[in-house]
């Protein structure tokens, strides 16, 4: 019965363990491998190239090896990484040389890509290459090529339709600033005014109001015009533009949802949005302060500088708060990891202990069953031996009834005398008397105390009389336990010559290696 009860427990534990190991397999059925299954993808490289350019290049190379990128796609990624990485000082030794060398690499790769059939067939890829080449020319101070690539970029944006109109305007603002730098001031200002007018108009159109992409392009265009005005000492015209940048940033800060468009340039988190607003707001305030300083307006200049100083203080406070929050989050995360580790440790310990307990119980059960089987066989053998002895002494009593008692007991050897006394004690069941002792034998057979001791020490296997009597009584109790199942253990002990039931049970267990009740149960089975 115990085995039947434990079997479901063991099966349940094993099922749970196997089920846990197979959970992931059940939740993830067989499917075809995907490129996203590894880290070596174009998306992975483009996510980190701005601050880990060397790692981004390694990912691109690995993606080519595993077949996730073709060689021309890898070149497209490399050109962008070489041209637009901002970590120039740290990346010099990692990206194959200083800034000029890397920009030249980007230019060579970009020029080669322009003639590739796959680039020509996809306008978005071509737009990406032109953007890289335009930016590279600008960083190399090659104004002529910068304007050439920018014009190509703008023309392609117009070909691609309204979705790229804002990017075209942003690039046209850059072209206007470049024209101003080259000395074509009127032409450059006209282009900047046209771009600002067109972008500003989108924010007054209730039906198709401008979003973040237009806001970003407008801010860049106004910044370029403010810088161009500053080179001509036209600070009075620059002030309204700087204030307009602040107004748009304030509105974006208060109503960010109104500007959401999902464009690549839009900040993804609240922190990134706050950083964006703070960066351009500080630039606008610097323009205002510089304009008032150039105009000699001390009062407004001081007020502008106070705003800048207030912004710096707020930024410092925000940085401290952000640092404390980040530190608190790290502490909390570490605390949670510690809790998880402890839970896993205790769960593992409990699982191991439970398994050991189950194994221990199973071993004990099977061992007890083996002992029970052995005890059953032993009890049957003891019962058969006791019955045989009983029958033997009955026959012996019958034979000895006609025989006369020997007259010369002292003349007998110790062995023969013990055998004779033993026959009488067993035949007459004298051992059942709890008060049977050495004196009883001396009186019954007229023997001296010394001769009785010699009989048992030399003529028998028993060292003393008490051991002999105990063996006879235990054999007799075994017969009673099997032959008289209606009698209690106490009755059997009393009728077998034991004055104490506790002493009887102790002697029985020591002699037969089981309790009287177990002996009876096994023998009766």
N, C-alpha and C positions, 0 to 999 in steps of 0.2 A: 504493500500500500504506500509506503514511504517513497519507494522508487517511482510509483505511478504519479505521486504528487510532485516530485522533483522534476520529472521529465518535462512537463510543460514549461517550468521555470527556466531550465537550461536551454530548451529550444527557443524560448522567448528572448533570452539574452543573446544567444547566437544570432537570431534573426535580426535583432536590433543593431548589433555590431555590423553584420553584413549589409543591412539596409542603409546604415550611415555611410559605409564606404561606397555604396552604389548610388547614393542620392544624386551626386553630380552627374553621373552617367544618365540617370533617368531624366534629369532636368535638361540635359544637353544632348538631344538625339543626334544621330549621325548627320553630317551636312558637309557640303563642299568647303574646302579651305578658302578663306577670303584674305585679300591683301591687308585688311585692317587687323588680322589676327596677330600681326607682329608690329614692332616699333618702326620698322624700316619702310615708311611711307612718306609721300610728298607732304601730306598734311602735318605729320610729326615734325619734319624738318622745318617747315615754314612757321610752326608755332614757336620755335625757340631760337630762330636765327638772329633775332635782334639782340639777344643777350648771351647766347651760346653758339656763336658762329662756327667754331671748330667742331662742335658736336653735330650741328646741322649738316655740315659737309660730310661727316662720317656717316650719318644716316642716309644721305643722298647716295653716297658710294655703295653702301650696303643694299639700298633699295634696287640699284642697278644689278648688283650681283644676284639677288634673289628673284629678280624678274618683275619687280613691282613698278619700275620706271624704265622707259627707253632712254637711250643715250641723249637724244635731243631734249627730252623732258628734264633729265638731270642737268644738262647745260643751262636750261632756262632757270632752274633753281640756283645753280652756282652763280650765274650772272647777277641775280638779285642779291644773293648773300654777299658777294664781293663788293657790290656797288652801294648797298644800303646799310651795311653793318656800322653801327655807331661806336662800337668799342674799339676804336682804332689803336689806341695806345696798348691795350691789353691783347689785341688780336694780331699785332704785327708779326710775332714769331709763329703764331698758330695758323695764320691764313696765307703764309707764303710771302711775307715781305711787308713794307710800310704801305701807307694809304695810297700813294701814287701808283705803286706796282699793282695793287689789288684793283684799283679803278681801271687801270689799263687792261687787266685780265677780263674785267666785266665788259669793257668796250669790245675787245676782240671776240669774246664769246657772243655778245649781242649782235655784232655785225655778221658773224657767221650764221646765227640763227635766222636773220632776216631773209636769207636765201634758201632756207629749208622749206620743203614742200608742205610739211605738216603745219608749220607756223603760218604760211601763206593761206592755208585752207581754213584756219580758225581765226576769226577776227579778234576774239578775246585773247588768245595767245599772242597774236601780233601786237595788240594793244599793250600787253604786259611787257613785251620786249622793247617797244618804243618808250614806255615809261622808264625802264631801266636805262636805256641809252640817253634819254633826255636828262635824267638825274645825274648820270655819270659825266656827261658833257658839262653840266652846270658845276659839279664838284671839281672838275678839272679846269674850270675857268675858261672853257672853250665856248665863248658866247655864240659865235656863228653857228657851230654845230648844235648847240643847245637850242637856239631858235629854230633851226632846221628840223630837228627831231620833235620839238614841241608842236610846230605847224603840222607835221605828219600825224602826230598824236591827236591834235584837234580835228583834223580832217576825218580821221578814222572814227572818232567819237560821233561826229555828225552823221557818218554813214550808218552807224549802229543804232541811231534813233534816239528818242527822248530819254532812254535809260542812262545814256552816257552824256547827256547835255550838261549836267553839273560838272562832271570831270573836265569837259571841254572848256567850260567857263573858268574853272580853277587854273587850267593850264594857260589859257589866254591871259589871265592876270599875271602869271609868271612871265609870259612873253612881253607884256606891257612894261613890267619892272625891268626886264632885260633891255628893252629899247631905251628906257630912260637912262640906264647905266651906260649904254653905248653912245649917248648924246642925242638920240632922237626923242627929245623930251616931250614935244607936243604929241607925236604919234603914240608914244608909250602912255601918256596921260589920257589920251582919248580912248585907248583900248581899256585902261583900268576903269575909267568912268563908265564905259559901256557895260563892262562886266558887273560893276557894283550896282548900276541902275537895274540891270536885268535880274540880278539876284535879289536885290532889295524889293523888287516888284513882286516876287513870289511870296513874300511875307505879308503883302497887302491883298493878296488874292484869296478871298474867303473860300472859294470852291476848291482850289488846288493850292493850298498853303504850303510854303516851303517847310522842309523838315531838317534833320540834323545835317545831312549831306550839303544842303544849300547853306545852312548856317556856317558850317566849317569853311566852305568855299568863299562866302562873303567876308568872314573874318580874315582869311588869308589875303583876299583882294584888297581889303581896307588897310591891312598891315603893309602890303607892298606900296600902296599909294602914300601912306604916312611916311615911309622911309624915303620915297622919291621926293616928296614935298620937303622933307628935312634937308635933303641935299641942295635944294634951291632956296633954303631959308624961308619957306612959305609956311611958318608954324601956325599962323592964324587959321589957315585952311585945314591943318592937321588936327586941331583940337576937336571940331565936330565929329570927325571920323573916329577918334579915340573914344569920345563919349558915346557914340553910336555902338561901338563894340561893347562897352560896358552895359548899355541898355539891353542889347541882345543876350548877353551873358546872364544878366539878372533875370530876364524872362525865361531863359532856358533853365536856370537854377530853380525858379518857382514852378515851372510847368514842364518838366522833362518829358512827360508822356505825350505832349503835343508835338514833340520833335522826333519821336521814335519812328525810324524807318527801316531798321535792320541792316543798314549799310555797313560796309567793312570798317569805316572810320568811326562809327558810333561807339562810345565807351560801353562796355558790357556790364560793368558793376557800378554801384553807387560811388565807391572809392575812386574808380577811374574817372567817373564823371566829375567828381569834386576836384580831382587833380587837373583835369582839362580846363575847368572853369577858372581855377586858381592860377594856372599858368598864363592863360591869355588875359585874365583880368590884371595881373601884375604887369604884363607887357603894356597894356593900354594905359595903366596908371603911370608907368615910366615914360611913355610918350607924352602924356599930359604934363608931367613934372618937367621934362626936358623942354617942352614947348614954352611953358611959362618962364623957365630959366633963361631961354634964348630971347624971349620977349622982354625980359627984365621985370616981370610982374612978381615981386617978392612975396606978396601975400598969398596969391594963388599957388605959387611954387611951394611955399611952406605947407599950405593946406594939402597939396598933392603929395608932398613927401610924408606928411603925417598919415595920410591914408595908406601910403605904401608901407610905412612903419607899422601901422595897425594891422595891415594884412600880413606882414611878416610875423608879428606877435601871434596873431590868430593861427597862422600856419605852424608856428613853433608849438603852440598849445595843442593843435590837432595832431602834430607828429608825436608829441609826448603821450597824448591820449591813445593814439593808434598803437604806439609802442607798448604801452601798458596793457591795452586790450589784447594785442598779439601775444605778449608775455603771459597774460592770464589764460588765454586760449591754449597756449603751449602747456602751461601747468595743468590745466584741466584735461587736455588730451593725454598728457603723461599719466595723470591720475586715473583716467578711464582705462588706459592701456594696462596700468598696474592692477586695476580691479579685474580686467579681463584675464590677465596672467594668473592672478590668484584663483579666479573661478575655474580656469582651465586646469590649474594644478590640483585644486581640491576635487574637481570632477574626475580627473584622472585617478587620483588616490582612491576616491569612493568607488570608481569603476573597478580598479584593480582589487581593492578589498572585497568588493561584492563578488568578483570572479573567484578570488581565493576562497571566500566563504562557501560559494557554491561547490567548488572543487572539494573543499574539506568535507562538506556535508555528504557529497556523493561518495567520497572515499570511505567516510565513517559508515554510511548506509551499507555499502557493498561489503565492508569489513565485518560489520555486525551480522550481515546475512551469512557470510562465510563462517563466522564463529557460531551462529545459530545452527547451521547445517552440521558443523563438527559436534556441537553440544548434543544435537538430536541423535547423531550416531553414537556418541559416547554414552548418552543416557540409555539408549536401547541396549548397548553392550553391558552397561552396569546392571540394568534391570534383568537381562538374560542371565548374567553371572549370579546375581542375587537369587533369582528363581532356581537356578541350577544348584546353588548351595543349599537352598531351603529343601529342595527335593533330596539332595544328597544326605542331609542330616536327618531327614525323615526316615530314609532307608537305614541310615546308621543307627537311629534310635530303635528301629524295629529289630535290627540284628543284635543290638546290645542288650535288649530286654532279657534274652535267654542266657546271656553270659554273666558270670559271677564277677564281682569286683576283686581285683588282685589284692592279696593279703600283704605282700612285701613290697610296698611302694618305694621304700628307701633303697631297695636293691636295684631298682630300675635306673637306667641311664637318664640323663637330663632330657634328651630328645624324646625317648619313649614316655617318660613321665609327663612331659608337656603335652604330647599328643593325647595321652589318656585324659589329663585334666581338661584339655581343650574340648575333647569329645563330650565330656560330662557337662561342662559349662554351656556348650552350644545345644546339646540335647535337652537339657533341662531349662535352657534359656535363663540361666542365672545372671547373665550380664544385663538383663533388663531391669534388675534391681538397682535404683540410683545409689543405694548405700553399699553396693558390692565393693569390697576392698581386699587387701592382702590378708587381713584377719579372717575374712570369710573363707578363703582357700585354706588357711592354716587349720581352721576348725573343721571344715568339711572333709579334708583329706589327712588330717593329723600330721601335718608337716611343720617343720620349724621355719622360722622367719628367714633364716639364711638359705635354707634349701629352696624356698619359694623364689627368692631373689635369683638364685643360681639357675633355676629352671628357665626363667624368662630371659636372663642375660646370656646364657650359653646354649640353652636348648631350643630357642625360638629366634625369629627375626625381629622380635620386639625388644627394645632396650629396657622397657619397664612395663609394669602392669597396666598403667593408665592408658598407654598407647594401644595396648592389646584390647582393652575394653572399649575404647573409642572406635576402633576399627570394626569390632563386632556390632556395636550399636549403629554405626553409620550404614553398614551393609543391611542391617535389619530395617533401618528407616527407609532405605531405598526400596525395599520390598513393599513396605507399607504405603509409600507415596504412589507407587504404581498399582498395587493390588487393592488399595482402599482409597480411591479418589474422593470419596465423600468426607474423609477425615481432614481436618484442618492441619496446618503446619504445626501449630502448638500441640495438638493431640498426638501427632506423629512423634514430635520431640519427646513428649511425656512417656508415651508407650515404648519408645526406643531406649529409655533409661536416662534421658537428659533432664536435669533439674531446671535448666534455664533454656528458654527458646532462643535467646540471643546467642548464647554459647553454642547451641546446636547449629544455628544457621552459619555461624562463623566457622565451625569445624567442618560442616558439610561443604561450604564453598572452598575451603582450603584443601579438602580431600578429593572432591570431584570437579573442581574448577568451575562450578556454577552454583547458583542458589537452589534451595529445595523446590521453590515454585517453578523456576526454569527447568529443573530436572523433570519434574512431574509433567510440565507442558510438553517438553520435547519427547519424553518417553511415551506419553499417551498419544502423540501424533503418529 
